[in-house]
């Protein structure tokens, strides 16, 4: 986990409270809750949008490695 890039975001106070509560109730780290939420959002996209996201994220990863 320490090898992961760091991300800072601003969220409304009620969402920060919900993230804290989700983490406490599930026993998952806050970063894991966010990753799971992004995965759920991604899976709910239409197939064409998922393909676009996959292609763009692959290009961004390659550019980061260069």
PEFEN-V634987 format. One record per pair of residues at least 12 apart in sequence whose C-alpha atoms are under 10 Angstrom apart, sorted by the first residue. I is the first residue (numbers start at 1). J is the second residue. Records with the same first field share a line. If there is no record, write none. Layout:
I: J  J
This chain:
1: 31
7: 31
16: 30
19: 31  33  34
20: 33
42: 54
